[in-house]
Amino acid sequence: MAEDSGRKVMVEVCNAKNLMPKDGQGTASAYAIVDFDGQRRRTKTKSRDLNPQWDERLEFMVHDKDSLASETLEVNLYNDKKTGKRSTFLGKVKISGSTFAKSGSETIVYYPLEKRSVFSQIKGELGLKVWYVEKDPPETENAGELKAESAPQVEEKPPKNSQEGEKKEDKAEEENKPKEESKEEEKPKEEAPVVAAAAAVATAENPPIAQTEEPKQRKEKHGEVQKRADLNVSDHELRSLSGDRSRSSYDLVDRMPFLYVRVVKAKRAKPETGSTVYSKLVIGTHSVKTKSESESKDWDQVFAFDKEGLNSTSLEVSVWSEEVKEGDQRSESCLGTVSFDLQEVPKRVPPDSPLAPQWYTLESETSPGNDVMLAVWIGTQADEAFQEAWQSDSGGLIPETRAKVYLSPKLWYLRLTVIQTQDLQLGSGPEAKVRNPQFYVKAQLGAQVFKTGRTSPGSANPTWNEDLVFVAAEPFEPFLVITVEDVSNSKTVGHAKVHVSSIERRTDDQTDQKSRWFNLSREEESRSYTGRIHVRICLEGGYHVIDEAAHVTSDIRASAIQLAKPPIGLLEVGIRGATNLLPVKTKDGTHGTTDAYVVAKYGPKWVRTRTVMDRFNPLWNEQYTWDVYDPCTVLTIGVFDNGRYKPGEDGEPNRDCRVGKIRVRLSTLDTNRVYVNSYSLVVLLPSGAKRMGEIEIAVRFSCSSWLSLMQAYASPILPRMHYVRPFGPAQQDILRQTAMRIVTARLARSEPVLGQEVVQFMLDSDTHVWSMRRSKANWFRVVGCLSRAATLLRWVDGIRIWVHPPTTVLVHVLLAAIVLCPYLVLPTVFMYAFLILLLRFHYRQRVPQNMDLRMSYVDMVSLDELDEEFDGFPTTCPTEVVQIRYDRVRTLAGRAQTLLGDMAALGERLEALFSWRDPRATGIFAVLCLVMSLLFYAVPFRGFVLVAGFYYLRHPRFRDDMPSIPANFFRRLPSFSDQIM
């Protein structure tokens, strides 16, 4: 038996709802069997109850703490029949170990019961609480073995031949099952060899990552499991990496050669006290020094030189000694030099082991016998020493120019329901008894402040029942402050503080949180009690906190880890390089330069490449991966000029300048295909749109399961709570802006800083601000959609007026065929649609599209409109400019107002037919309805459709140029436009 890892998994089987009756009498006697890590537990049987309530807590031992995320908890529900009879299957639930919550953050989650096969009749859901706790290791090894051996005594095997009992009870189900179904529905105890066999096959195919369910084998593979846990690689990524094609970590980018020099330490023939030594590396015009250390300390520094930028074929490494003399004067002396021919330097490609440093004798005439330990090799950016090395193309060891990975903070919605207050102490003076006070409640979480509505005057115990929703980020703010304010005298009645870490969490709307009473107090007065307030507080884990624009969202997962789903694919992005970048700033006041870096965002993960200094054609060749949970998401990539590594004249760091941005929608990509394309970088400035260059990226969206990918298209975009208890549009916009500010503030506190201007540009935080350009672009988008319908109407009108007589004759024949054979209408329509889609498949877009300049309306926008778009809120423009813009908005609003009035008039005219507002018009319509009813009673409907179609398609010589009678009649109907002042 494996040793105890000091961690336990706790499973609380709470209840089940709406189970399928399986006892033949309309009920079921359910019990649960829980399997985890080779251990099995059983709950009690709840007799004749379709909504059983267990509330039983089961305990499981974790043998390997590092492999907990790869384990699966399985809960099977059975209907317990009488003694001697076989039990039937009621459903099952499988939970991945990666979704287990820590102790203290557990909450009940309702999982829908899954079928065992396609033909199983299963319904209902099971409420579970699953979490893990850390415990002290056992004192002795024998105690741990005794505890492990005692566990099987309380285990119970599932009912024997339970599936066969279900077959006898549901005979109709058995008749429709194929032969493969009988193979799948074997005894539960016979399923273990199948799992073990599958594990054995996986071990044979991919030994380094395989795991079996036997604890003894797991102990033998502990080193391999530990390696997998350290790499933090998902199962899908492991499957994709072990595919047919050989894939390395840098297969989407080019290998860049670098000269690596690792200087470890120096050894002097005659050691001296009080002096420091440093090493100096010289390659042509490139020169760099290590840090100065005493002779007893090591440098152990790695230097990476871009081989394309070297202008010499030799490397000189020299060691220098520094001594401080009287008067703080420093003297330097060379201890020797060693040279290397770069053409003879060995090459190293991972996964080769690192090159071992060696001692080299320094050549010197003044101080012979000195040695230096170093290693020199030629590698690529895939070398493990590259990330921490001094890089020649990134300015050395500047923190602001290094490649980094950032994570957005985990966000929650905090819902505060203010119910009522009681026993409010307003004061002891006579005015407190005479006046009729009005109250409202103000809640504050960090910088967020929300208020309830005001109560009616004179209420002794005011009641609100209002929800206030905040955005909370982990780690949470310490307190939620609830304050009761008196409107009549603008004073605070009292306040209460709630620890955010103590607030309960929930994942759905089926569990109502308990309300709580809090005492109110004043800090400035000696009297501490001023009343109490009744509230309900919870952290909503069933929502996804939207922190980016809705049209470019990259993550839709709920906040609670219990609702997490496995990834459906893997996104790999190779940031190769940029070309023809324009200068953004001046260097030394002489020439323009650009220090470019790239930021890519998908989900909560942000990546930032290293900054390539002073190049208009930078090459990054860095590759990153993301787990994909939904294909209808967007990858955002932005290019910026680094201005923070060098402080400005005032000593503060400069802001990073925007160079351009592109977006790639994953649903437009073919799976398991590499896209390597160049995209234009365009930035919108107050002076207009400006092309800044091009960026080349490589993208691959890998997916091993087509079924999971297809199921994603049928599932809702957002978690369930967004549809059960949705937020209003205005409230959702406020919460989104709040989440954006929180993410921006948290990333600005990272090291190196991901600037506010960078995060806001990537998140499109200004999409809610008024822009004449965006309004025109959206208007033309609407016109473009309506133009397709207008084209169809023009085609029908062309047939109607006999523009092309053969086509009109064919339409007459088609109309007759439809009338005589109506059952062919829908098959014909869908067949035509299929053929059209099949024809257009050949002309589909094979390259992911970037942002369209023409569709964005940036080429035809005026400078004044751009100045208005870049204006802050509130505006800082002069009064005359604001007046001109206001008049322009009023003109547009007037047109929109007229359009809305015309649309309302159409609906009111249709309603006037039945309201007798115009008695004559309604009377005519009533008589027409009577005549049409008698006509349709006598004339077959097919004949009417055929005659009406031929009449509509009659030749132009039988037509009149004036509007038709029905159109004239409809336009004369009254509307409410004449009643508007």
Buried (B, 14 or more C-beta within 10 A) or exposed (E): BBBBBBBBBBBBBBBBBEBBBBBEEEBBBBBBBBBBBBBBBBBEBBEEBBEBEBEBEBEBBBBBBBBBBBBEBEBBBBBBBEEEEBBBBBBBBEBBBBBBBEEEBBBBBBBEBEEBBEBBBBBBBBBBBBBBBEEEEBEEEEEBBEEBEEBEEEEEEBBEBBBBBBBEBBEEBBEEBEEEBBEBBBBBEEEEEEEBEEBEEBBEEEEEBBBBBBBEBBBEBBEBBBBBBEEEBBBBBBBBBEEEEEBEEBBBBEBBBBBBBBBBBBBBEEEEEEBBBBBBBBBEEBEBEBEBBEBEEEBEBBBBBBBEEBEEEEBBBBBBBEEEEEEEEEEEBBBBBBEBEBEEBEEBEBEEEBBEBEEBEBEBEEBEEBBBBBBBBBBBBBBEBBBEBBBBBBBEBBEBBBBBEBEBBEBBBBBBBBBBBBEBBBEEEEEBEEBEBBBBBBBBBBEBEBBBEBBEEEBEEBBBEBBBBBBBBEEBBEBBBBBBBBEBBEEBBBBBEBEBEEBBBBBBEBBEBEEBEBEBBBEEEEEEEBBBBBBBBBBBBBBBBBBBBEEBBBBBBBBBBBBBBBBBBBBBBBBBBBBEBBEBBEEEEEEEBBBBBBBBBBBBBBBBBBBBBBBBBBBBBBBBBBBBBBBEBBBBBBBBBBBBBEEEEEEEBBBBBBBBBBBBBBEBBEBBEBBBBBBBBBBBEEEEBBEBBBBBBBBBBBBBEEEBBEEBEEEEBBBBBBEEBEBEEEEBBBBBBBBBBBBBBBBBEEEBBBBBBBBBBBBBBBBEEEBBBBBBBEEBEEEEEEEEEEEEEEEEEEBBEBEEEEEBEEBBEEBBEBBEEEEEEEEEEEEEEEEEEEEEEEEEEEEBEBBEBEEBBBEEBEEEBBBBBEBEEEEEBEEEBBEEBEEBEEEEEEEEEEEEEEEBBEEBBEBBBEEEBBEEBBEEBEEEEEEEEEEEEEEEEEEBBBEEBEEEBEEEEEEEEEEEEEEEBBEEBBBBEEEEE
